[in-house]
Amino acid sequence: MIINKLTYNPQYFILFQIFAITISCLVILISLFLGGRSYGIDKQIPFESGVYSYDTSRIRIHINFYLIAIFFIIFDIESLYLYLWSVTIKIVKLESFIEGILFILTILITLFYLFKMKALDWKYKKI
């Protein structure tokens, strides 16, 4: 039972935090003194490869790329929840099974709504 005394003692956590901060500051100070410095005109250009820019660096990206990325993230996270739910399907009771089915229905309703609003349509629309 000595492990329980070590894990629930806040003094060890505070000691660990102090030790981690001290080591981090020490490494930063050592790299500050031992690290090399380089100065020159090439350090002021926006590309590290040394190629001078000849045009603006702003690239216009259509909003559909962002929408697809957001939809992907949302449905990817929901699929992660469904995977965790399906792994524990033998343990959960009937109420949890019904909640999982309602969650799947919510995902399907959201997907049908996105199709109805044509949020996944790639055609350019003039407003």
Residue pairs with C-beta under 8 A, 6 or more apart in sequence:
6 12
42 50
45 51
45 52
45 53
46 53
46 57
47 53
64 122
67 119
67 120
68 120
71 114
71 119
71 120
75 107
75 111
78 103
78 107
81 103
82 100
82 103
82 104
85 92
85 96
85 100
85 103
89 97
89 100
92 100
114 120
